[in-house]
């Protein structure tokens, strides 16, 4: 079997006919849907979580340290080390603008430069969540008068700065298991190895 052209390695968006849809559960943030969809050899029923999508920020300082935050995640009963992240819950907000908002709200930081680092579907067999991870550099603190008052889960966030190489080791040893952390850290290490030349810079002006 011959290797494909690298340019052909791309996921393809494709719609199939949905002949029926039912909301099984309507939640506070996401719903559970039941679709009857035509898959070519007849209709099939698929249940999945309808998710608004999310963004995450891999903030890297001048010493190549990444910002991680400990946060309790009840479904997995773990305190995980994660990059700043959040839902796309502001109508019409661009992803990079949402990322800048989350960085300010969760980490009290602003960034002078932004790049799209990676994008993935968190669990494509069970939900439609799409997460975009951005690389943020040229970091500076948010002025005191504009700092966000954190509450609920965010009130207990503990931030640490971790050398990127140490974070890569922790991922490969299975000590860090948050998907945004795993994807973001490994993507950043690969991008750094290529001199950051593979990344596309974006603007975060709101």
Backbone as a chain_set.jsonl record, in Angstrom:
{"seq": "XXXXXXXXXXXXXXXXXXXXXXXXXXXXXXXXXXXXXXXXXXXXXXXXXXXXXXXXXXXXXXXXXXXXXXXXXXXXXXXXXXXXXXXXXXXXXXXXXXXXXXXXXXXXXXXXXXXXXXXXXXXXXXXXXXXXXXXXXXXXXXXXXXXXXXXXXXXXXXXXXXXXXXXXXXXXXXXXXXXXXXXXXXXXXXXXXXXXXXXXXXXXXX", "coords": {"N": [[0.851, -1.192, 0.0], [0.663, 2.111, -0.969], [1.951, 5.191, 0.345], [-0.184, 7.931, 1.202], [-0.559, 11.123, -0.443], [0.685, 13.739, 1.499], [-0.85, 16.09, 1.558], [-3.377, 15.161, 1.21], [-4.216, 14.169, 3.581], [-6.628, 14.902, 5.308], [-9.427, 15.597, 7.306], [-12.769, 15.233, 6.265], [-15.575, 17.219, 6.003], [-18.909, 16.153, 6.059], [-22.283, 15.759, 5.347], [-24.983, 13.695, 6.32], [-28.288, 12.507, 5.591], [-30.611, 13.388, 8.005], [-33.352, 11.913, 9.208], [-35.026, 11.966, 11.342], [-35.233, 13.528, 14.537], [-34.741, 13.699, 18.011], [-34.886, 15.244, 21.168], [-33.435, 13.886, 23.781], [-32.581, 14.563, 26.281], [-32.523, 17.675, 27.858], [-30.119, 19.791, 28.845], [-28.33, 21.954, 31.185], [-26.056, 23.027, 30.0], [-25.439, 21.409, 27.756], [-27.181, 19.226, 25.449], [-28.721, 15.968, 25.025], [-29.081, 14.237, 22.095], [-31.107, 12.269, 19.867], [-30.692, 10.947, 16.855], [-32.083, 9.785, 13.807], [-30.467, 8.566, 11.155], [-29.487, 8.439, 7.737], [-27.255, 6.126, 6.568], [-26.35, 5.016, 4.245], [-26.713, 2.233, 3.896], [-29.233, 2.066, 4.84], [-31.421, 3.393, 7.46], [-30.077, 4.479, 10.632], [-29.847, 4.661, 14.187], [-28.484, 7.13, 16.228], [-27.236, 8.287, 19.243], [-26.118, 11.181, 20.936], [-24.126, 13.75, 22.524], [-24.948, 17.097, 22.202], [-22.933, 19.753, 21.805], [-21.679, 23.031, 22.621], [-19.094, 23.611, 21.83], [-15.587, 24.476, 22.361], [-12.691, 26.283, 23.583], [-9.131, 26.36, 24.136], [-6.12, 27.445, 25.775], [-2.744, 27.402, 25.284], [-0.494, 28.834, 27.037], [2.673, 30.175, 26.739], [5.663, 31.113, 28.191], [8.581, 33.342, 28.13], [10.614, 31.65, 28.845], [10.019, 29.208, 27.822], [8.109, 27.876, 29.329], [5.017, 26.341, 30.203], [1.685, 27.269, 31.052], [-0.211, 25.665, 33.426], [-3.176, 24.57, 35.11], [-4.668, 23.419, 38.071], [-7.681, 21.652, 38.352], [-10.762, 20.476, 39.559], [-12.578, 17.821, 38.118], [-15.61, 16.575, 37.925], [-17.002, 14.393, 36.489], [-14.931, 12.518, 35.931], [-13.827, 12.213, 38.374], [-11.388, 13.376, 39.218], [-8.672, 15.592, 39.968], [-7.358, 17.58, 37.608], [-4.545, 18.632, 35.639], [-4.648, 21.345, 33.622], [-4.695, 23.459, 30.664], [-5.742, 26.955, 30.522], [-9.172, 27.222, 29.661], [-12.402, 27.122, 28.009], [-15.987, 27.288, 27.376], [-17.623, 27.925, 24.215], [-19.629, 30.148, 24.631], [-20.608, 32.646, 24.099], [-22.629, 34.257, 21.918], [-21.751, 34.409, 18.484], [-19.084, 34.988, 18.946], [-15.69, 35.013, 17.977], [-13.4, 32.255, 17.823], [-10.69, 32.693, 18.657], [-10.949, 35.07, 20.028], [-12.59, 34.27, 22.103], [-10.776, 32.582, 23.331], [-8.85, 34.426, 24.227], [-10.412, 35.786, 26.065], [-10.921, 33.736, 27.947], [-8.306, 33.237, 28.846], [-7.748, 35.629, 30.16], [-9.784, 35.62, 32.114], [-9.371, 33.242, 33.597], [-6.647, 33.111, 34.156], [-5.644, 35.635, 34.579], [-4.17, 36.907, 32.582], [-2.9, 38.5, 29.624], [-2.188, 38.285, 26.111], [0.246, 39.126, 23.674], [0.63, 37.993, 21.186], [-0.833, 35.501, 19.073], [-1.416, 32.149, 18.025], [-2.921, 29.608, 16.018], [-2.912, 26.45, 17.309], [-3.74, 23.683, 17.509], [-6.488, 21.492, 16.694], [-9.349, 19.582, 17.532], [-11.81, 16.911, 17.687], [-13.406, 16.074, 20.605], [-14.608, 13.635, 21.398], [-15.608, 11.958, 19.031], [-17.368, 9.865, 18.529], [-19.319, 10.124, 20.413], [-20.036, 12.756, 21.032], [-20.448, 16.117, 19.668], [-18.508, 17.979, 20.152], [-16.085, 20.386, 19.389], [-12.814, 21.354, 19.813], [-10.603, 24.028, 19.876], [-7.238, 24.738, 20.165], [-5.156, 27.307, 21.151], [-1.978, 28.886, 20.819], [-0.411, 31.091, 22.976], [1.619, 33.929, 23.377], [4.091, 36.41, 24.426], [3.294, 37.436, 26.994], [1.43, 39.187, 29.496], [0.355, 40.636, 32.626], [-3.133, 41.031, 33.432], [-4.526, 44.221, 34.015], [-5.272, 45.317, 37.371], [-7.796, 46.521, 37.726], [-9.352, 45.377, 35.794], [-9.622, 42.731, 36.321], [-11.06, 39.471, 36.575], [-13.632, 38.197, 38.651], [-13.421, 35.174, 39.999], [-15.464, 32.208, 40.398], [-17.25, 29.343, 41.811], [-16.132, 26.326, 40.328], [-13.89, 27.569, 39.234], [-12.884, 29.126, 41.253], [-11.122, 27.707, 42.81], [-8.87, 27.282, 41.321], [-5.499, 26.442, 40.786], [-2.577, 27.772, 39.67], [0.372, 26.797, 37.793], [3.679, 27.111, 36.48], [5.225, 25.254, 34.061], [8.1, 23.735, 32.714], [8.184, 23.193, 29.223], [9.354, 20.812, 28.241], [9.267, 19.167, 30.508], [6.524, 18.935, 30.813], [5.888, 17.522, 28.478], [7.172, 15.075, 29.041], [5.638, 14.263, 31.265], [3.161, 13.877, 30.035], [3.761, 11.763, 28.233], [4.424, 9.791, 30.017], [2.005, 9.247, 31.091], [1.033, 10.706, 33.203], [-0.244, 13.13, 32.975], [-3.453, 13.679, 31.825], [-5.565, 15.123, 30.835], [-7.343, 15.935, 27.905], [-6.967, 18.372, 26.459], [-4.583, 19.232, 27.529], [-2.815, 17.107, 26.877], [-2.969, 17.123, 24.011], [-2.327, 19.826, 23.444], [0.233, 20.224, 24.644], [1.86, 18.293, 23.334], [1.52, 19.134, 20.691], [2.622, 21.691, 20.833], [5.287, 21.071, 21.439], [6.018, 19.724, 19.088], [5.678, 21.795, 17.246], [7.571, 23.629, 18.183], [9.896, 22.177, 17.67], [9.963, 22.412, 14.964], [10.711, 24.981, 14.668], [8.597, 26.7, 15.143], [7.476, 27.291, 12.733], [5.345, 26.073, 11.481], [2.946, 27.036, 12.317], [-0.051, 29.056, 12.232], [-0.463, 32.447, 12.53], [-2.82, 34.383, 14.354], [-5.298, 36.956, 14.976], [-6.389, 38.408, 17.996], [-8.071, 40.491, 18.544], [-10.925, 41.973, 19.881]], "CA": [[0.0, 0.0, 0.0], [1.483, 3.309, -1.074], [1.617, 6.27, 1.277], [-0.956, 8.994, 0.56], [-0.008, 12.475, -0.519], [0.409, 14.394, 2.788], [-1.895, 17.103, 1.422], [-4.67, 14.493, 1.215], [-4.546, 13.758, 4.941], [-7.517, 15.927, 5.855], [-10.777, 15.154, 7.63], [-13.71, 15.82, 5.318], [-16.939, 17.461, 6.494], [-19.899, 15.495, 5.201], [-23.603, 15.656, 5.964], [-25.879, 12.608, 5.95], [-29.68, 12.901, 5.818], [-31.224, 13.069, 9.29], [-34.781, 11.795, 8.918], [-35.769, 12.222, 12.574], [-34.393, 13.985, 15.654], [-35.434, 13.81, 19.285], [-34.074, 15.67, 22.299], [-33.616, 12.925, 24.861], [-32.356, 15.28, 27.531], [-32.13, 19.078, 27.693], [-29.332, 20.127, 30.017], [-27.99, 23.354, 31.462], [-25.021, 23.452, 29.059], [-25.573, 20.638, 26.524], [-28.321, 18.329, 25.333], [-28.51, 14.657, 24.421], [-29.962, 14.091, 20.944], [-31.237, 10.968, 19.221], [-30.926, 11.13, 15.423], [-32.195, 8.681, 12.868], [-29.669, 9.093, 10.059], [-29.229, 7.54, 6.617], [-25.826, 5.853, 6.473], [-26.029, 4.374, 2.98], [-27.357, 0.919, 3.815], [-30.475, 2.158, 5.6], [-31.356, 4.311, 8.602], [-29.494, 4.021, 11.893], [-30.089, 5.574, 15.302], [-27.287, 7.547, 16.939], [-27.427, 9.213, 20.353], [-24.877, 11.901, 21.189], [-24.219, 15.025, 23.23], [-24.816, 18.304, 21.379], [-22.051, 20.59, 22.614], [-21.43, 24.322, 21.956], [-17.704, 23.759, 21.435], [-14.745, 25.068, 23.387], [-11.336, 26.717, 23.228], [-8.131, 26.246, 25.192], [-4.964, 28.312, 25.533], [-1.441, 26.998, 25.78], [0.301, 30.045, 27.256], [4.093, 29.831, 26.853], [6.412, 32.329, 28.524], [9.862, 33.512, 27.44], [11.495, 30.552, 29.232], [9.399, 27.981, 27.302], [7.275, 27.212, 30.331], [3.589, 26.392, 29.88], [0.817, 27.489, 32.203], [-1.216, 24.645, 33.706], [-3.998, 24.887, 36.274], [-5.353, 22.25, 38.628], [-9.121, 21.868, 38.438], [-11.524, 19.252, 39.787], [-13.534, 17.452, 37.08], [-16.427, 15.588, 38.614], [-17.303, 13.144, 35.776], [-13.833, 11.547, 36.009], [-13.403, 12.158, 39.775], [-9.966, 13.686, 39.264], [-8.145, 16.94, 39.809], [-6.532, 17.504, 36.416], [-3.753, 19.788, 35.24], [-5.2, 21.758, 32.338], [-4.493, 24.853, 30.262], [-6.98, 27.736, 30.564], [-10.106, 26.761, 28.624], [-13.794, 27.448, 28.299], [-17.006, 27.043, 26.359], [-18.029, 28.966, 23.274], [-20.966, 30.452, 25.121], [-20.976, 34.016, 23.735], [-23.058, 34.156, 20.514], [-21.01, 35.123, 17.462], [-17.711, 35.289, 19.337], [-14.669, 34.24, 17.293], [-12.721, 31.333, 18.724], [-9.497, 33.263, 19.26], [-11.408, 36.077, 20.984], [-13.021, 33.494, 23.269], [-9.566, 32.107, 23.993], [-8.276, 35.561, 24.95], [-11.29, 36.041, 27.216], [-10.687, 32.695, 28.942], [-6.983, 33.445, 29.433], [-7.871, 36.738, 31.107], [-10.671, 35.27, 33.225], [-8.864, 32.132, 34.41], [-5.229, 33.23, 34.508], [-5.273, 37.046, 34.751], [-3.111, 37.187, 31.625], [-3.161, 38.895, 28.246], [-1.102, 37.871, 25.217], [0.472, 40.023, 22.547], [0.592, 37.258, 19.926], [-1.639, 34.29, 19.122], [-1.361, 31.224, 16.895], [-3.742, 28.396, 16.104], [-1.975, 25.368, 17.604], [-4.316, 22.375, 17.175], [-7.951, 21.412, 16.783], [-9.765, 18.178, 17.55], [-13.107, 16.521, 18.224], [-13.034, 15.438, 21.871], [-15.083, 12.25, 21.414], [-16.503, 12.04, 17.869], [-18.402, 8.841, 18.541], [-20.319, 10.358, 21.446], [-20.502, 14.14, 21.082], [-19.983, 16.919, 18.527], [-17.64, 19.043, 20.659], [-14.844, 20.693, 18.676], [-11.971, 22.195, 20.654], [-9.466, 24.665, 19.233], [-6.203, 25.143, 21.106], [-4.325, 28.407, 20.661], [-0.722, 29.211, 21.479], [-0.362, 32.5, 23.368], [2.945, 34.353, 23.818], [4.199, 37.821, 24.8], [2.293, 37.487, 28.05], [1.481, 40.272, 30.473], [-0.787, 40.532, 33.539], [-4.307, 41.883, 33.259], [-4.571, 45.268, 35.053], [-6.107, 44.967, 38.52], [-9.173, 47.007, 37.606], [-10.085, 44.579, 34.815], [-9.53, 41.314, 36.649], [-12.331, 38.76, 36.67], [-13.881, 37.561, 39.943], [-13.709, 33.763, 39.732], [-16.399, 31.574, 41.326], [-17.512, 27.917, 41.621], [-14.934, 25.529, 40.07], [-12.745, 28.414, 38.915], [-12.373, 29.773, 42.458], [-10.073, 26.881, 43.402], [-7.808, 27.051, 40.348], [-4.12, 26.634, 41.239], [-1.732, 27.827, 38.473], [1.806, 26.526, 37.877], [4.433, 27.224, 35.232], [5.944, 23.994, 33.903], [8.897, 23.67, 31.492], [7.504, 22.412, 28.189], [9.923, 19.463, 28.177], [8.745, 18.402, 31.644], [5.122, 18.634, 30.516], [5.898, 16.446, 27.483], [7.496, 13.84, 29.759], [4.48, 13.883, 32.081], [2.144, 13.349, 29.12], [4.191, 10.473, 27.702], [4.41, 8.827, 31.116], [0.626, 9.026, 31.507], [0.714, 11.431, 34.434], [-1.183, 14.185, 32.582], [-4.416, 12.971, 30.976], [-6.581, 16.01, 30.262], [-7.093, 15.92, 26.46], [-6.4, 19.632, 25.973], [-3.188, 19.247, 27.956], [-2.077, 16.14, 26.056], [-2.893, 17.61, 22.645], [-1.641, 21.106, 23.382], [1.642, 20.081, 24.989], [2.564, 17.583, 22.265], [1.508, 19.992, 19.503], [3.592, 22.764, 21.046], [6.625, 20.505, 21.321], [6.27, 19.475, 17.669], [5.818, 23.091, 16.579], [8.864, 24.188, 18.579], [10.941, 21.438, 16.961], [9.972, 22.935, 13.588], [10.985, 26.416, 14.737], [7.302, 27.369, 15.183], [7.153, 27.726, 11.37], [4.155, 25.395, 10.976], [1.748, 27.614, 12.908], [-0.678, 30.215, 11.591], [-0.748, 33.493, 13.511], [-4.177, 34.927, 14.289], [-5.508, 38.167, 15.767], [-7.363, 38.215, 19.07], [-8.769, 41.748, 18.82], [-12.362, 41.773, 19.989]], "C": [[0.881, 1.234, 0.0], [1.016, 4.364, -0.084], [0.834, 7.352, 0.548], [-0.16, 10.282, 0.462], [-0.314, 13.168, 0.813], [-0.707, 15.426, 2.711], [-3.297, 16.477, 1.452], [-5.092, 14.022, 2.602], [-5.359, 14.853, 5.622], [-8.878, 15.311, 6.129], [-11.767, 15.927, 6.772], [-15.08, 15.982, 5.971], [-17.937, 16.859, 5.521], [-21.199, 15.347, 5.962], [-24.318, 14.41, 5.445], [-27.308, 13.027, 6.313], [-30.166, 12.424, 7.187], [-32.739, 13.075, 9.085], [-35.641, 12.001, 10.159], [-34.785, 12.643, 13.655], [-35.25, 14.159, 16.891], [-34.453, 14.296, 20.342], [-34.379, 14.754, 23.472], [-33.506, 13.608, 26.212], [-31.909, 16.694, 27.216], [-31.423, 19.517, 28.966], [-29.048, 21.604, 30.14], [-26.988, 23.885, 30.45], [-25.152, 22.712, 27.741], [-26.756, 19.694, 26.607], [-27.864, 16.966, 24.82], [-29.556, 14.478, 23.324], [-29.986, 12.645, 20.474], [-31.62, 11.211, 17.769], [-31.151, 9.785, 14.742], [-31.584, 9.175, 11.56], [-29.452, 8.024, 8.995], [-27.719, 7.371, 6.446], [-25.441, 5.078, 5.22], [-26.676, 3.019, 2.812], [-28.636, 0.887, 4.643], [-30.316, 3.073, 6.797], [-30.74, 3.645, 9.833], [-29.756, 5.08, 12.948], [-28.77, 5.853, 16.017], [-27.667, 8.55, 18.028], [-26.091, 9.874, 20.688], [-25.166, 13.19, 21.948], [-24.003, 16.163, 22.234], [-24.124, 19.363, 22.227], [-21.777, 21.906, 21.895], [-20.013, 24.49, 21.433], [-16.913, 24.499, 22.497], [-13.412, 25.507, 22.79], [-10.431, 26.476, 24.423], [-6.915, 27.069, 24.782], [-3.721, 27.676, 26.13], [-0.578, 28.267, 25.844], [1.742, 29.636, 27.526], [4.878, 31.111, 27.111], [7.773, 32.345, 27.82], [10.868, 32.424, 27.78], [10.964, 29.199, 28.764], [8.732, 27.162, 28.402], [5.808, 27.378, 29.93], [2.788, 26.548, 31.168], [-0.203, 26.358, 32.29], [-1.914, 24.995, 35.011], [-4.674, 23.62, 36.768], [-6.831, 22.579, 38.804], [-9.83, 20.533, 38.609], [-12.545, 19.05, 38.681], [-14.362, 16.279, 37.591], [-16.694, 14.32, 37.802], [-16.192, 12.098, 35.873], [-13.263, 11.428, 37.422], [-11.894, 12.367, 39.911], [-9.762, 15.192, 39.338], [-7.119, 16.86, 38.691], [-5.716, 18.777, 36.242], [-4.116, 20.14, 33.808], [-4.693, 23.146, 31.958], [-5.794, 25.628, 30.47], [-7.881, 27.357, 29.389], [-11.515, 27.165, 29.004], [-14.695, 27.208, 27.108], [-17.146, 28.217, 25.397], [-19.475, 29.34, 23.598], [-21.367, 31.909, 24.918], [-21.358, 33.994, 22.256], [-22.214, 35.008, 19.576], [-19.558, 35.406, 17.779], [-16.724, 34.406, 18.568], [-13.891, 33.398, 18.3], [-11.504, 31.96, 19.399], [-9.862, 34.359, 20.268], [-11.9, 35.393, 22.258], [-11.813, 32.987, 24.052], [-8.913, 33.224, 24.797], [-9.108, 35.891, 26.188], [-11.033, 35.01, 28.315], [-9.322, 32.858, 29.615], [-7.033, 34.562, 30.471], [-8.68, 36.334, 32.333], [-10.05, 34.23, 34.154], [-7.445, 32.35, 34.907], [-4.759, 34.657, 34.729], [-4.127, 37.438, 33.821], [-3.678, 37.663, 30.299], [-1.961, 38.467, 27.404], [-0.991, 38.836, 24.053], [0.392, 39.324, 21.206], [-0.111, 35.924, 20.128], [-1.425, 33.466, 17.846], [-2.365, 30.101, 17.114], [-2.797, 27.209, 16.227], [-2.51, 24.001, 17.168], [-5.825, 22.444, 17.31], [-8.348, 19.945, 16.739], [-11.215, 18.058, 18.021], [-12.822, 15.691, 19.477], [-13.459, 13.979, 21.956], [-16.091, 12.089, 20.281], [-17.538, 10.935, 17.776], [-19.522, 9.125, 19.523], [-20.775, 11.795, 21.597], [-19.921, 14.897, 19.895], [-19.088, 18.077, 18.96], [-16.374, 19.165, 19.808], [-14.064, 21.69, 19.517], [-10.809, 22.726, 19.824], [-8.498, 25.126, 20.313], [-5.343, 26.219, 20.445], [-3.052, 28.499, 21.479], [-0.698, 30.704, 21.745], [1.03, 32.823, 23.895], [2.958, 35.867, 24.03], [3.173, 38.134, 25.885], [2.523, 38.668, 28.987], [0.256, 40.151, 31.377], [-1.928, 41.468, 33.15], [-4.287, 42.958, 34.353], [-5.579, 44.937, 36.147], [-7.559, 45.365, 38.322], [-10.003, 46.2, 36.608], [-10.06, 43.089, 35.128], [-10.906, 40.724, 36.946], [-12.45, 38.11, 38.046], [-14.305, 36.117, 39.705], [-14.601, 33.171, 40.82], [-16.538, 30.101, 40.953], [-16.203, 27.165, 41.375], [-13.696, 26.405, 39.889], [-12.13, 29.057, 40.152], [-11.2, 29.011, 43.061], [-8.924, 26.59, 42.438], [-6.438, 27.36, 40.968], [-3.223, 26.635, 40.002], [-0.281, 27.449, 38.768], [2.42, 26.734, 36.495], [5.37, 26.03, 35.137], [6.798, 24.067, 32.644], [8.227, 22.755, 30.464], [8.048, 20.987, 28.124], [9.417, 18.587, 29.322], [7.286, 18.032, 31.413], [5.019, 17.508, 29.486], [6.175, 15.105, 28.165], [6.309, 13.351, 30.58], [3.351, 13.315, 31.232], [2.53, 11.946, 28.677], [4.241, 9.388, 28.771], [3.006, 8.579, 31.654], [0.235, 9.722, 32.784], [-0.22, 12.598, 34.189], [-2.127, 13.596, 31.548], [-5.561, 13.841, 30.46], [-6.332, 16.113, 28.75], [-6.55, 17.223, 25.91], [-4.932, 19.763, 26.369], [-2.347, 18.335, 27.066], [-1.881, 16.686, 24.644], [-2.069, 18.885, 22.552], [-0.152, 20.994, 23.641], [2.412, 19.396, 23.862], [2.601, 18.408, 20.977], [2.523, 21.118, 19.642], [5.025, 22.254, 20.915], [6.98, 20.241, 19.863], [6.481, 20.781, 16.919], [7.157, 23.743, 16.929], [10.006, 23.5, 17.836], [11.061, 21.894, 15.514], [10.229, 24.435, 13.562], [9.736, 27.272, 14.718], [6.808, 27.767, 13.784], [5.87, 27.112, 10.825], [2.858, 26.057, 11.421], [1.263, 28.827, 12.132], [-1.026, 31.25, 12.663], [-2.128, 34.067, 13.269], [-4.25, 36.16, 15.183], [-6.618, 37.911, 16.786], [-8.078, 39.501, 19.426], [-10.27, 41.503, 18.832], [-13.145, 42.849, 19.286]], "O": [[1.744, 1.389, 0.864], [-0.16, 4.423, 0.277], [1.144, 7.668, -0.6], [0.8, 10.493, 1.204], [-1.474, 13.186, 1.227], [-1.434, 15.624, 3.684], [-4.284, 17.173, 1.689], [-6.207, 13.53, 2.777], [-4.83, 15.632, 6.415], [-9.421, 14.591, 5.292], [-11.621, 17.134, 6.577], [-15.673, 15.009, 6.436], [-17.822, 17.035, 4.308], [-21.213, 14.864, 7.094], [-24.256, 14.111, 4.252], [-27.508, 13.813, 7.238], [-30.139, 11.232, 7.493], [-33.332, 14.121, 8.82], [-36.852, 12.191, 10.048], [-33.647, 12.176, 13.688], [-36.353, 14.703, 16.824], [-33.32, 13.818, 20.409], [-35.446, 14.836, 24.08], [-34.228, 13.286, 27.155], [-31.013, 16.894, 26.396], [-32.035, 19.606, 30.03], [-29.47, 22.406, 29.307], [-27.049, 25.055, 30.075], [-24.992, 23.328, 26.687], [-27.265, 19.4, 27.689], [-26.777, 16.825, 24.262], [-30.758, 14.556, 23.578], [-29.025, 11.896, 20.655], [-32.741, 11.632, 17.48], [-30.5, 8.789, 15.058], [-32.112, 10.091, 10.929], [-29.256, 6.85, 9.311], [-26.997, 8.339, 6.211], [-24.336, 4.543, 5.134], [-27.138, 2.678, 1.723], [-29.072, -0.174, 5.092], [-29.202, 3.487, 7.12], [-30.861, 2.439, 10.046], [-29.874, 6.264, 12.632], [-28.033, 4.93, 16.365], [-28.341, 9.544, 17.757], [-25.055, 9.209, 20.72], [-26.304, 13.655, 22.004], [-23.004, 16.19, 21.514], [-24.661, 19.813, 23.239], [-21.652, 21.911, 20.671], [-19.748, 25.417, 20.668], [-17.486, 25.078, 23.42], [-13.06, 25.157, 21.663], [-10.886, 26.398, 25.564], [-6.708, 27.354, 23.602], [-3.652, 27.44, 27.336], [-0.015, 28.706, 24.841], [2.008, 28.845, 28.43], [4.777, 32.074, 26.352], [8.072, 31.466, 27.012], [11.875, 32.279, 27.086], [11.405, 28.158, 29.252], [8.783, 25.933, 28.407], [5.409, 28.411, 29.392], [3.159, 26.033, 32.223], [-0.962, 26.121, 31.351], [-1.336, 25.626, 35.897], [-5.193, 22.837, 35.973], [-7.192, 23.632, 39.329], [-9.539, 19.572, 37.895], [-13.289, 19.968, 38.335], [-13.885, 15.147, 37.676], [-16.621, 13.232, 38.375], [-16.484, 10.902, 35.895], [-12.337, 10.652, 37.659], [-11.214, 11.631, 40.626], [-10.574, 15.967, 38.834], [-6.121, 16.15, 38.811], [-6.14, 19.861, 36.644], [-3.921, 19.341, 32.893], [-4.305, 23.924, 32.828], [-6.854, 25.013, 30.583], [-7.412, 27.192, 28.263], [-11.795, 27.505, 30.153], [-14.239, 26.96, 25.992], [-16.824, 29.357, 25.734], [-20.412, 28.905, 22.928], [-22.353, 32.366, 25.495], [-20.5, 33.738, 21.412], [-21.987, 36.189, 19.838], [-18.859, 36.008, 16.964], [-16.898, 33.189, 18.51], [-13.742, 33.771, 19.464], [-11.307, 31.775, 20.6], [-9.153, 34.55, 21.257], [-11.654, 35.878, 23.362], [-11.824, 32.966, 25.283], [-8.471, 33.0, 25.924], [-8.56, 36.235, 27.236], [-10.938, 35.37, 29.489], [-9.195, 32.64, 30.819], [-6.427, 34.452, 31.538], [-8.312, 36.664, 33.461], [-10.191, 34.33, 35.373], [-7.071, 31.836, 35.961], [-3.588, 34.875, 35.038], [-3.232, 38.193, 34.201], [-4.78, 37.285, 29.901], [-0.855, 38.307, 27.92], [-1.994, 39.303, 23.513], [0.119, 39.964, 20.19], [-0.011, 35.298, 21.184], [-1.276, 34.007, 16.751], [-2.626, 29.694, 18.246], [-1.968, 26.984, 15.345], [-1.792, 23.241, 16.519], [-6.367, 23.339, 17.958], [-7.758, 19.157, 16.0], [-11.765, 18.958, 18.655], [-12.077, 14.713, 19.416], [-12.739, 13.164, 22.533], [-17.298, 12.082, 20.526], [-18.497, 11.057, 17.015], [-20.559, 8.462, 19.492], [-21.802, 12.045, 22.228], [-19.028, 14.406, 19.204], [-18.926, 19.047, 18.22], [-15.687, 18.178, 19.544], [-14.585, 22.741, 19.89], [-10.116, 21.964, 19.15], [-8.885, 25.817, 21.256], [-4.869, 26.051, 19.322], [-3.047, 28.226, 22.679], [-0.939, 31.5, 20.837], [1.567, 32.106, 24.74], [1.939, 36.529, 23.831], [2.301, 38.986, 25.711], [3.656, 39.083, 29.231], [-0.772, 39.624, 30.953], [-1.708, 42.553, 32.61], [-4.052, 42.631, 35.516], [-6.621, 44.342, 35.875], [-8.462, 44.622, 38.709], [-11.227, 46.327, 36.579], [-10.438, 42.273, 34.287], [-11.787, 41.389, 37.491], [-11.483, 37.539, 38.551], [-15.424, 35.863, 39.26], [-14.525, 33.553, 41.988], [-16.022, 29.656, 39.927], [-15.251, 27.341, 42.135], [-12.599, 26.05, 40.322], [-10.978, 29.49, 40.112], [-10.37, 29.603, 43.752], [-8.09, 25.73, 42.72], [-6.249, 28.405, 41.591], [-3.109, 25.605, 39.337], [0.238, 27.738, 39.846], [1.757, 26.554, 35.474], [6.205, 25.813, 36.015], [6.28, 24.429, 31.588], [7.759, 21.669, 30.806], [7.272, 20.045, 27.968], [9.166, 17.397, 29.128], [6.858, 16.936, 31.777], [4.158, 16.637, 29.606], [5.492, 14.116, 27.897], [6.009, 12.158, 30.59], [2.663, 12.383, 31.649], [1.707, 11.032, 28.739], [4.113, 8.202, 28.465], [2.832, 7.783, 32.577], [-0.778, 9.381, 33.394], [-0.925, 13.021, 35.106], [-1.688, 13.077, 30.522], [-6.428, 13.358, 29.731], [-5.195, 16.359, 28.349], [-5.744, 17.2, 24.979], [-4.133, 20.338, 25.63], [-1.298, 18.738, 26.564], [-0.76, 16.711, 24.136], [-1.209, 19.01, 21.68], [0.646, 21.607, 22.932], [3.487, 19.854, 23.474], [3.597, 18.387, 20.254], [3.208, 21.462, 18.678], [5.878, 22.933, 20.344], [8.108, 20.499, 19.441], [7.356, 20.873, 16.058], [7.802, 24.341, 16.068], [10.966, 24.15, 17.423], [12.125, 21.78, 14.907], [9.992, 25.089, 12.546], [9.789, 28.437, 14.327], [5.827, 28.501, 13.664], [5.352, 27.578, 9.809], [1.781, 25.683, 10.955], [2.035, 29.524, 11.473], [-1.787, 30.965, 13.587], [-2.558, 34.221, 12.125], [-3.387, 36.383, 16.032], [-7.637, 37.29, 16.484], [-8.644, 39.6, 20.514], [-10.818, 40.901, 17.909], [-14.376, 42.817, 19.288]]}, "num_chains": 1, "name": "protein.A"}
